[in-house]
Amino acid sequence: MSLRKQCDLLGVSRSTLYYEAKGESRYNLELMNMIDVGYTAHPDMGVPSMTAYLRNSGKKCGPKRVRRLMRLMGLEAVYPKPRTSIPNKQHEVYPYLLKDVEITRANQAWSTDITYIRLKHGFAYLVAVMDWYSRKVLSWRLSNTMDSGFCCEALEEALMFYGTPDVFNSDQGAQFTSGEFIGRLKGKHISISMTGKGRALDNVFIERLWRTVKYGNVYIKGYETIPEATAGLKEYFEYYNERRPHSSLGDTCPDMVYYGASYQQIHSINKEKKRSKKREMATATTSYFKLKLV
């Protein structure tokens, strides 16, 4: 079937097939990388202080540009403040349920968040689902857009391989208040908790994770493409869960706390988990092609 015919059937202009998004300039990408480093070290930096930081580093930029780039990156200064923006009226917002709650076991509370990942010629977004008690990263996804699709994929994987938590906490980002994401939680009868706007410290464990991942892997490796970053982060998260000691966990690793098992037992558990994931992926791929054939 010709391209003209395909476009006619879909009701779209043929010119859209040849359109390519311009993207950010090299200079803007350089500014975004500097913003990322500055914000990771000092998350209380807002637009004025970030602009001053960039100018003191020899960069020419104004607050309007810095504000636009920080919004594009999904960054906002962290400090206690009243809610200053109105949520999307089509999206329901839930109260924060974990204030003063003692977390004493695995799967009592999970949380999720999105962060900006710098690449050599662009950027990507990383989402992760974490168990609060053990600090274990249950699942993660990398995407070049901030839609809800890759967040839902990460949630589905965590639910598939680790059961259901009592409480699931997130911020009020559109990805986590979307019907797709909330529907998955309600379908499993999970209590939904959301941090208030500007209250990132309510989700402090996953905020610490981003700092660890960036300083321990992303900044050191300097990934060039999303496939390269995906492979590198996969290796790092395996190390983070299975071998990296955490002082807050008594110098044990998250897997040892999550499973309540020894290092040798963890090795066997994770081997079986990986085999199970491969089987699930193979089944999903086979089902997809059968559906296409039908």
C-alpha positions in Angstrom: 0.0 0.0 0.0 1.4 3.4 -0.9 2.2 6.0 1.7 -0.4 8.3 0.1 -3.1 5.6 0.5 -2.0 4.9 4.1 -2.2 8.6 5.0 -5.7 8.9 3.3 -6.9 6.0 5.4 -5.6 7.4 8.6 -6.8 10.9 7.8 -3.4 12.6 8.2 -1.3 14.8 6.0 1.6 13.2 4.1 3.9 16.0 5.2 3.7 14.7 8.8 5.7 11.6 7.8 8.7 13.8 7.0 8.5 16.1 9.9 11.3 15.8 12.5 11.2 17.7 15.8 14.0 20.2 16.0 14.9 19.5 19.6 17.1 21.6 21.9 20.2 23.4 20.8 23.6 22.1 21.8 24.0 25.2 24.1 20.6 24.5 25.8 21.6 20.8 26.3 24.8 22.0 28.0 22.8 24.3 30.2 20.4 21.4 31.1 23.3 19.2 32.1 24.7 21.9 34.3 21.3 22.5 35.8 21.0 18.7 36.5 24.3 18.6 38.3 23.5 21.8 40.3 20.0 20.6 41.2 21.1 17.1 42.2 23.7 18.6 44.7 21.3 21.4 45.9 17.6 20.6 45.2 16.6 23.8 47.0 17.8 25.9 44.0 15.0 27.7 42.2 15.1 29.7 39.1 16.9 32.8 40.5 19.6 30.9 42.3 20.0 28.5 39.3 20.4 31.5 37.0 23.0 33.0 39.3 24.8 29.6 39.4 24.9 29.3 35.7 26.1 32.9 35.2 28.8 32.5 37.8 29.9 29.4 35.8 30.4 31.7 32.8 27.2 30.9 30.9 25.0 33.5 29.3 21.3 32.9 30.2 18.4 34.7 31.7 15.7 33.5 34.1 13.1 32.9 31.3 15.4 30.4 29.6 16.3 28.7 32.9 12.6 28.5 33.9 11.7 26.9 30.6 14.5 24.4 30.8 13.8 23.4 34.4 10.1 22.9 33.5 11.2 20.8 30.6 13.3 18.7 32.9 10.5 18.4 35.5 12.6 20.2 38.2 11.2 22.5 40.9 12.9 23.9 44.0 12.3 21.7 47.1 11.2 23.6 50.2 8.0 23.6 52.4 5.4 25.9 50.9 1.6 26.1 50.4 0.0 24.7 47.3 0.4 27.4 44.6 -1.0 25.6 41.6 -4.4 24.1 40.8 -4.3 20.4 39.8 -5.9 19.2 36.6 -9.6 19.1 37.4 -9.9 15.9 35.4 -7.4 14.2 37.6 -8.2 13.2 41.2 -5.6 14.0 43.8 -5.2 11.8 46.9 -4.0 12.8 50.4 -0.6 11.8 51.8 -1.0 8.7 54.0 2.5 8.0 55.3 3.0 10.9 57.7 4.4 9.6 61.0 3.8 6.0 59.8 6.5 3.5 60.9 7.6 1.3 58.0 8.4 -2.1 59.5 8.2 -4.6 56.6 8.6 -5.1 52.9 5.7 -4.3 50.6 4.2 -2.0 53.3 4.8 1.1 51.2 6.1 1.6 47.7 6.9 4.9 46.0 7.7 6.2 42.5 9.2 9.2 40.9 10.7 10.5 37.6 14.1 12.1 37.1 16.0 13.7 34.2 19.0 11.7 32.8 21.6 13.5 30.8 22.9 12.0 27.5 25.8 13.3 25.3 23.4 14.5 22.6 20.1 14.9 24.4 18.3 13.7 27.5 15.9 11.1 28.7 13.5 10.4 31.7 14.0 7.7 34.2 11.1 6.3 36.4 11.6 3.8 39.2 9.4 2.0 41.7 11.0 1.5 45.1 10.1 -0.5 48.3 10.5 1.9 51.2 11.4 -0.6 53.9 14.3 -2.2 52.0 15.1 0.6 49.5 15.0 -2.1 46.8 14.4 -0.8 43.2 11.5 -3.1 42.1 11.3 -1.9 38.5 12.4 1.0 36.3 12.0 2.3 32.7 13.8 4.9 30.6 11.9 7.1 28.0 12.5 10.1 25.8 9.0 11.5 26.7 7.3 12.2 30.0 4.0 10.5 29.1 2.3 8.0 31.4 3.1 4.9 29.3 6.5 4.1 30.6 5.4 4.8 34.2 2.5 2.3 33.8 5.0 -0.3 32.4 7.3 0.1 35.4 4.3 -0.3 37.7 3.0 -3.4 35.9 6.4 -5.1 36.2 6.6 -4.3 39.9 3.1 -5.7 40.6 3.8 -8.8 38.4 7.0 -9.9 40.2 6.6 -8.5 43.7 3.0 -8.6 44.6 1.0 -5.6 45.9 1.9 -3.0 48.6 -0.4 -1.7 51.2 0.2 1.9 50.2 1.6 3.4 46.9 3.0 6.9 47.2 3.9 9.3 44.3 3.9 13.1 43.7 1.0 14.8 41.9 2.6 14.7 38.5 0.2 14.1 35.6 1.8 10.7 34.8 0.8 9.5 38.3 -2.7 11.1 38.5 -3.7 9.8 35.0 -6.5 7.3 34.7 -4.2 4.6 33.3 -1.9 4.7 36.3 -4.6 5.2 39.0 -6.7 2.5 37.5 -4.0 -0.1 37.9 -3.6 0.7 41.6 -7.4 0.7 42.2 -7.7 -2.6 40.3 -5.3 -4.2 42.9 -7.1 -2.4 45.9 -4.0 -0.5 46.8 -4.2 2.6 49.0 -3.1 5.6 47.0 -0.9 8.3 48.7 0.4 11.5 47.1 2.9 14.1 48.4 1.8 17.7 48.3 3.2 20.1 45.7 6.7 21.2 46.6 7.0 18.5 49.3 9.6 16.2 47.7 11.0 15.4 51.2 7.8 13.3 51.7 9.3 11.0 49.1 12.8 11.3 50.4 14.0 7.7 49.9 13.6 7.8 46.1 15.1 11.3 46.0 18.2 9.9 47.6 18.1 7.1 45.0 18.4 9.7 42.2 21.4 11.3 43.8 23.1 7.9 44.2 22.3 6.8 40.6 23.5 10.1 39.1 26.8 10.4 41.1 27.5 6.7 41.1 26.7 5.9 37.5 25.2 8.5 35.1 27.8 11.3 35.5 30.7 8.8 35.5 29.6 6.9 32.5 28.5 9.8 30.3 26.0 7.8 28.2 25.5 8.9 24.6 22.2 7.1 23.6 19.1 5.7 25.3 20.0 2.1 24.5 23.5 2.6 26.0 22.0 4.2 29.1 19.4 1.4 29.4 22.1 -1.3 29.4 24.3 0.7 31.8 21.5 1.4 34.3 20.4 -2.3 34.2 23.8 -3.3 35.3 23.9 -0.6 38.0 20.5 -1.4 39.5 21.5 -5.0 39.7 24.5 -4.0 41.7 22.5 -1.5 43.7 20.0 -4.2 44.8 22.2 -7.2 45.1 25.6 -5.9 46.3 25.8 -2.2 47.3 25.9 -1.8 51.1 23.6 0.8 52.6 24.6 2.4 55.9 20.9 3.0 56.7 20.4 -0.7 56.4 23.3 -1.7 58.6 25.6 -2.0 55.7 23.5 -4.7 54.0 22.1 -4.5 50.5 18.4 -3.9 49.7 17.8 -7.5 48.5 19.0 -8.9 51.8 16.5 -6.7 53.7 13.6 -7.2 51.3 13.9 -11.1 51.2 15.3 -11.5 54.7 17.9 -13.8 53.2 21.6 -14.3 53.0 23.8 -13.2 50.1 23.9 -16.8 48.8 20.1 -17.2 49.0 19.7 -13.9 47.2 21.8 -15.1 44.3 19.4 -18.0 43.8 16.3 -15.9 44.2 17.5 -13.3 41.6 18.5 -16.0 39.1 14.9 -17.4 39.3 13.5 -13.9 39.0 15.5 -13.2 35.8 14.4 -16.5 34.3 10.8 -15.7 35.1 11.1 -12.2 33.5 12.5 -13.8 30.3 9.6 -16.2 30.2 7.1 -13.4 30.7 8.8 -11.3 27.9 8.8 -14.2 25.5 5.1 -14.9 26.3 4.2 -11.2 25.8 6.1 -11.1 22.5 4.4 -14.2 21.2 0.9 -12.9 22.1 1.7 -9.6 20.4 2.6 -11.2 17.1 -0.4 -13.5 17.3 -2.6 -10.5 17.7 -1.0 -8.8 14.7 -1.6 -11.8 12.6 -5.3 -11.9 13.5 
